[in-house]
Amino acid sequence: MHYTHVMKQKLRSCVFLVSAIVFGLVATHAYAEDAAAEKYVEGLIATAIQVLSDAETSDERKQAIFEDFLIENVDMKRLPAFLLGQYARLPTDEEKADYLNLLQEFMTRIYVVRLQEYTDDTIVITGSRSRKEGREVVVTGTIQLPDRAQPLSLDWWLLRREQDDGSPEFRVFDVRVAGIWLAQEQRSGFVSVIRNNQGSFDALLQHLRKQIDSQATASAQ
C-alpha cells in the first residue's frame, strides 16, 4: 500500500515536471511568435504614418504608394473571397479580375482618407495572442483620439505562415476598431448589394465604381 502511494506521488511529480517543461516551451514559442507579430504591426503603423503625414507628397502619389503597401501587407488572396460571403463563387473569371482591381482601388481610396484622420493620434500596442496553433495572431492596441477621454481599442487580425528560412511572414486579414471588424462589416455591405439586386455580381462592380468616383471627387475638392 505504501509502495503504491509512493509510486503515485512519483507519477504525479513526473507528470507535473513534464507538463511544466512542455507548457514552458509552448509559452516561450508562442511569446516569440507574438513578439514578431507585434513588431510587424509596429512597422505597419510607422510606415503608414510616414507616408500619409508627408506634406510634400501629393494625394495621388500617396494613394499609389499606399496601394502598393496594401497589396504587400493585406492578404489579397483570402480577403476578396471573404468579402463576398456566400457569393464568392458567383463571378465569372472576367468579373473576378474586375472585382480585384476595383477592390484594391476602393480600399486604397477609402483607407487613405480614414487613416489620415489618425496620423496625429497615439497608437499603442498592448499585447497579442496566438490562435489556431500560431497560424493566426491577434495583435491588440489602443488609439487615443483628441476628442475622447478614453482610448479606442484597435486590433489587427494577422495570418501567419513560416517562410523557407523558418522566419514568420504576416499578412493582415482584418482590423477591429472599437469592437467592429472592418472586413466583416464590409462583407455585410457587399453581400447586401448583390442580394438586393437579385444576385447580380455586376451590381457590386457598379457599386464599387460609384464609391471610387465619389471618393475621387471628394478628394479633388
Summary of the structure (lengths in Angstrom):
residues: 221
radius of gyration: 22.9
end to end distance: 88.7
largest distance: 88.7
contacts: 590
relative contact order: 0.12
helix: 60%
strand: 19%
